[in-house]
C-alpha cells in the first residue's frame, strides 16, 4: 500500500478554527440533491486524501473509494450518473446506450461510441473490452477484484482460465463474449440477469490493450481511457494524475475534467484526513467513511455545518446466526435472539443517531421499495417463549464473533448485555480485522468448528440493486468455502425459490415485488437480525467546486469536481 507524509495543516484564522482559506458559502446537504458551489472554472489541482489504496489496476481493486478515483482514468461501457440525487442510476459511457437484451437479460449487446481512444492514441475496440474483462478470470495472476463476470459468463463444465493461459486451439478468448466487429460486443450469460449493466459499470469491466498488459504489474501504470492518466506514484508526494491529451470531451458526457491535475495522498488516518479538509489542504476524502467521531463535536459550528453532507451509506450492520452451529440450527432459538435485541443500544454504542439509523429490514434505505420497517423494541417475554419452544428455557451459551475494532466491539458488548437478560451467555470474541471476513467468518467450516453461534457483520452491496444486496446474503446456493458472505449459511428452499422467481420477473415492478418477498421471507427465518444502517457526515474541502455526493462511493464524485 502506498504511504505518504502527514498533510501539514495551517494555523487557525478565526474562521471555524481552519487555516486562512476562505470557507465557501453553502448549506448543509447542498450536495445530496444539488451541487455544492457550482462552477465551470478550470485549472488548479484537485487534492484528494484517503487511507488504504489496494490497487490502481481496475481489475484488481475492490475499494469503493478507489473506484471513485478510477472515474478519472477508467471508462466503462456504462457508468454512474453525475446528476445530483440520481448518482445510483446508470448512463452510457463508452457505449452508445445502456445495452439491449431481447431475451429477458440472458444476452446483452452494446455498441461502442466512435472516436474513443486509449492514452496511447490506439482506438478502443470491442476486443479491448473483452480482454479487460477476461483478465478477471486469471485468478492466479489478477486477484483482489470483483468476480461477477466469472459467475455470469463462465462455463463450469469448461472453465476459462484467463488470457494468460488461453492456449485452446481455435478458441479466441472467452466463448461467452462475442466481438463481431470493432464496435459491437455481445455477452451470453449463464442465467438471465437484468442487473448486468451494473456489472458493466464496475472498473473491472473496463478495456485493457492486450499488447500493454503487464499482468500482475499492470497497476503500476494502467493505460488510461479517461481525462487523466497516472503521471507519477511517490511514497511521499502521493499519486499524481495528469491530463490525458487523447481524451475527447465530445465522446464523454460524464466527466468535466476541470482541474489541471489531481494529487492523491494515501495512508492517512481518519483524523489526519479530517484535519486536512478543515485546514484547506485537501478537497475530498475518498475513503467513504465520513468524518471521524473526534471531528463531529466541531460540526455544531455554523460555518462547518454548512460544509457537511449527511448521507446513509447503504452498509447495514447485522447479527448473523450460522445455522450450522447449535443451537442456532433451531429457528426458535434464533427467534429468541432476534426478539431481545435492543437497536437503540446498538445505535448509542456507535455514537448515536448521527452515525447510525436503526433498521429491522434486510433492505438499504437507498433502494426504493422494500418491506416496512417497524423498528421493534426488545421483547423479553417473546424471547423467553421462543427459548422454551427451542428446548432452552434457561438460555444457552454461545460465542459472538466480532472484528476487533472499537466500535464493533462496543456493539458486540451491547448485544451480549441484551442477551444476558434472558439467560443467553454470549462470549464476545474479537478477531483480527485483517482476516475477519476472508477466513474467520467468511470460511463456513471455520465458523462451525469454532462454534460461532453469532456473527456481527456489515453488508453493503456492490451494485445499487436488491439482488446485489440479498443474493450473497440469503441464497443457499451462494455459500462459498472461502470469502463466504452468506454468514448465516441460510439454505431455505422457500427463499431460494423466491430468488429464482424475482430473477425471472417479466417487468421491473414485478421484480421489485419479488425481491421484497425475498427480504420478508429471509427475515422470518431469523437467521439475520438487521441492526442499523451506517450514517456518514461528508465534509467538503474549502476549495471544492461542483461538489455532488456520489452515493455509490459515499463521497463526492471526482468526475465533476473542480477547485477554486
C-alpha positions, -999 to 999 in steps of 0.1 A, spaced: 0 0 0 12 35 -9 20 57 21 27 94 24 37 121 48 11 136 70 -6 166 54 6 198 70 -23 219 84 -22 256 89 -29 278 119 -64 289 127 -77 322 113 -108 328 133 -129 310 106 -141 278 121 -106 273 135 -93 265 100 -64 278 80 -66 310 61 -85 296 32 -120 312 28 -148 289 36 -172 288 6 -208 298 12 -232 269 12 -259 250 31 -259 216 49 -266 188 25 -262 210 -5 -245 182 -25 -270 155 -17 -297 166 -41 -279 196 -56 -245 209 -65 -222 224 -39 -205 256 -51 -214 253 -88 -186 265 -111 -173 259 -146 -139 272 -138 -110 252 -150 -74 249 -137 -58 242 -104 -50 210 -85 -77 188 -71 -63 174 -38 -77 140 -26 -69 121 6 -76 85 16 -65 58 39 -59 25 22 -54 20 -15 -55 -15 -27 -45 -13 -64 -46 11 -94 -53 -19 -116 -90 -17 -124 -94 -55 -124 -77 -58 -90 -93 -31 -69 -122 -38 -46 -125 -5 -27 -153 20 -35 -130 49 -28 -106 37 -54 -134 30 -78 -144 67 -74 -108 77 -82 -108 54 -113 -136 75 -128 -108 99 -137 -88 74 -157 -110 44 -164 -141 43 -186 -166 15 -189 -195 7 -212 -218 24 -188 -212 43 -156 -230 61 -128 -248 94 -134 -233 127 -122 -268 142 -118 -274 152 -82 -298 128 -64 -295 103 -92 -260 90 -88 -271 54 -83 -285 54 -119 -266 44 -150 -258 64 -181 -239 54 -212 -201 59 -212 -180 41 -238 -213 26 -252 -240 45 -270 -267 33 -247 -273 11 -216 -273 -21 -236 -301 -41 -251 -314 -76 -244 -342 -93 -263 -344 -125 -242 -351 -113 -206 -315 -105 -197 -296 -136 -208 -280 -119 -238 -267 -83 -238 -253 -63 -267 -235 -30 -265 -223 -7 -293 -192 15 -287 -190 52 -294 -169 63 -323 -137 82 -316 -128 68 -281 -91 62 -276 -65 50 -251 -39 75 -238 -16 59 -264 -38 71 -292 -50 35 -300 -87 32 -308 -107 14 -281 -123 -16 -297 -147 -43 -285 -118 -67 -283 -101 -44 -258 -132 -46 -236 -134 -83 -239 -97 -87 -230 -101 -64 -199 -130 -85 -187 -111 -117 -194 -83 -106 -170 -107 -112 -141 -107 -149 -149 -70 -152 -143 -74 -159 -106 -37 -169 -104 -24 -136 -116 -51 -109 -113 -65 -112 -78 -85 -90 -54 -112 -75 -77 -149 -84 -80 -157 -116 -99 -193 -110 -110 -183 -116 -147 -169 -150 -138 -201 -161 -121 -222 -148 -150 -201 -157 -180 -180 -188 -172 -190 -224 -181 -185 -247 -151 -181 -276 -174 -153 -259 -193 -138 -232 -170 -119 -204 -187 -85 -198 -171 -80 -162 -183 -59 -147 -211 -25 -157 -197 -34 -195 -201 -56 -193 -231 -39 -218 -254 -70 -237 -266 -66 -242 -304 -91 -223 -324 -107 -205 -294 -101 -168 -292 -107 -160 -256 -139 -164 -235 -166 -180 -257 -194 -162 -240 -182 -128 -252 -185 -122 -290 -169 -93 -308 -182 -94 -344 -167 -60 -352 -147 -33 -336 -178 -15 -321 -201 -44 -311 -198 -66 -281 -223 -93 -271 -224 -112 -238 -242 -146 -234 -249 -151 -197 -254 -184 -179 -286 -172 -164 -308 -141 -171 -296 -110 -152 -314 -77 -156 -287 -62 -134 -259 -70 -159 -254 -33 -170 -245 -25 -134 -217 -52 -136 -205 -34 -167 -202 -2 -147 -176 -17 -124 -140 -7 -132 -132 -44 -136 -153 -43 -168 -130 -17 -184 -109 -21 -216 -73 -31 -215 -50 -32 -245 -35 -67 -246 -2 -56 -260 3 -33 -230 -9 -57 -203 19 -63 -178 -2 -89 -159 3 -86 -121 23 -54 -126 -4 -36 -147 -14 -15 -117 19 3 -118 10 22 -149 -26 13 -161 -34 26 -196 -59 55 -193 -92 58 -211 -104 89 -192 -95 125 -190 -65 119 -167 -36 94 -167 -13 82 -140 17 105 -141 38 96 -111 35 75 -79 56 86 -50 55 74 -14 58 109 -1 43 132 -28 14 108 -35 -2 98 -68 -2 125 -95 -27 123 -123 -21 145 -153 -43 153 -183 -47 127 -210 -44 145 -243 -61 117 -262 -93 121 -242 -120 137 -263 -147 155 -243 -171 152 -272 -172 114 -265 -177 118 -227 -209 132 -213 -200 123 -177 -166 138 -168 -159 176 -168 -121 174 -162 -119 209 -147 -86 206 -127 -53 207 -145 -41 178 -123 -51 156 -94 -29 147 -64 -39 117 -42 -23 112 -8 -28 78 8 -22 61 41 -37 89 62 -56 82 94 -92 94 97 -82 122 120 -55 133 96 -79 133 67 -104 154 86 -77 179 97 -66 183 61 -101 191 50 -106 215 78 -73 233 71 -78 236 34 -50 213 23 -74 187 9 -106 190 -11 -122 155 -9 -118 124 13 -121 94 -9 -123 68 19 -161 68 21 -163 67 59 -172 103 66 -157 124 94 -142 108 124 -161 108 157 -135 132 172 -144 157 145 -181 155 149 -180 176 181 -170 206 159 -198 203 135 -222 225 155 -201 254 143 -223 272 117 -195 276 91 -185 239 93 -221 227 94 -227 244 61 -199 222 46 -215 189 57 -235 165 36 -253 139 56 -259 105 39 -267 69 48 -241 46 34 -261 16 24 -240 -5 47 -262 -24 72 -247 -38 104 -264 -71 112 -262 -101 135 -260 -134 117 -267 -167 133 -250 -196 115 -275 -223 111 -247 -250 113 -239 -241 149 -262 -254 176 -285 -242 190 -288 -217 161 -298 -246 139 -332 -242 157 -354 -214 143 -369 -208 177 -335 -202 194 -327 -177 166 -361 -160 172 -352 -156 209 -321 -137 200 -339 -116 175 -366 -107 200 -343 -94 227 -320 -72 206 -322 -35 215 -314 -15 184 -313 17 204 -284 4 225 -266 -6 193 -272 29 179 -258 45 211 -228 22 211 -220 36 176 -223 72 187 -260 79 183 -283 89 155 -256 110 138 -237 78 129 -264 51 127 -300 47 117 -319 19 133 -333 -7 109 -351 -41 112 -352 -49 75 -328 -65 50 -330 -36 27 -308 -5 24 -326 29 26 -312 40 -8 -332 13 -26 -368 20 -34 -395 -3 -23 -387 -30 3 -406 -43 34 -419 -20 61 -395 -11 89 -413 -15 122 -383 -6 144 -394 -31 171 -384 -26 207 -368 -55 226 -394 -81 238 -380 -102 266 -413 -121 271 -413 -132 235 -377 -141 238 -384 -164 267 -413 -180 249 -390 -188 220 -363 -202 243 -389 -226 258 -400 -236 223 -365 -245 213 -359 -265 245 -336 -239 261 -359 -223 287 -329 -213 309 -310 -199 280 -277 -212 265 -241 -203 258 -226 -193 225 -197 -173 210 -202 -139 194 -176 -133 167 -167 -96 160 -139 -78 142 -116 -63 167 -124 -26 161 -135 -3 190 -170 5 177 -177 -31 166 -166 -45 199 -188 -19 217 -218 -31 196 -210 -67 204 -209 -59 242 -242 -41 240 -258 -72 223 -242 -95 248 -258 -74 276 -292 -77 259 -289 -115 256 -278 -119 292 -312 -105 302 -329 -138 291 -301 -162 301 -282 -163 268 -244 -161 276 -226 -147 246 -189 -147 248 -176 -117 228 -146 -129 208 -127 -101 190 -109 -114 158 -83 -99 136 -100 -74 113 -75 -82 85 -87 -118 83 -122 -115 97 -143 -115 66 -119 -136 44 -112 -166 66 -127 -162 101 -164 -156 94 -160 -160 57 -150 -196 59 -180 -217 69 -161 -247 81 -140 -224 104 -172 -209 118 -187 -243 126 -155 -256 141 -151 -225 164 -187 -226 174 -195 -190 164 -233 -190 170 -234 -153 165 -215 -132 139 -215 -94 138 -211 -83 102 -217 -54 79 -233 -59 45 -231 -34 17 -239 -42 -20 -215 -36 -48 -244 -27 -71 -275 -5 -62 -299 -33 -67 -319 -56 -43 -304 -86 -59 -269 -75 -53 -277 -69 -16 -297 -100 -9 -284 -129 -30 -249 -131 -15 -265 -129 20 -295 -153 18 -292 -175 -13 -283 -210 -1 -266 -217 -34 -242 -187 -28 -222 -203 1 -185 -204 -7 -157 -223 10 -137 -191 15 -149 -155 13 -184 -166 20 -209 -137 25 -239 -159 35 -227 -156 70 -258 -175 84 -254 -203 59 -291 -198 52 -303 -225 28 -340 -222 28 -358 -237 -2 -386 -211 0 -361 -182 -1 -342 -198 -30 -374 -203 -49 -384 -167 -44 -349 -156 -57 -354 -175 -89 -389 -160 -93 -376 -125 -88 -349 -130 -114 -374 -143 -139 -399 -115 -133 -414 -101 -165 -410 -64 -157 -393 -41 -131 -424 -37 -110 -428 -75 -106 -391 -79 -99 -392 -53 -72 -422 -70 -55 -404 -103 -59 -372 -91 -42 -393 -76 -14 -408 -111 -8 -372 -125 -7 -363 -100 20 -395 -106 40 -392 -144 39 -355 -144 47 -363 -121 77 -388 -146 90 -361 -172 94 -344 -150 120 -311 -161 105 -302 -124 103 -311 -96 126 -306 -62 109 -295 -36 135 -285 -2 120 -275 13 87 -243 34 89 -247 71 85 -220 94 73 -212 131 75 -191 141 45 -170 173 49 -164 193 18 -130 209 14 -130 247 14 -119 249 -22 -143 223 -36 -164 233 -65 -192 212 -82 -195 190 -52 -220 162 -58 -225 133 -34 -217 101 -53 -240 77 -34 -224 45 -46 -190 56 -32 -201 75 -1 -181 105 -11 -180 134 -36 -179 125 -72 -144 132 -85 -156 130 -121 -172 165 -119 -152 181 -90 -133 213 -95 -114 237 -73 -115 274 -67 
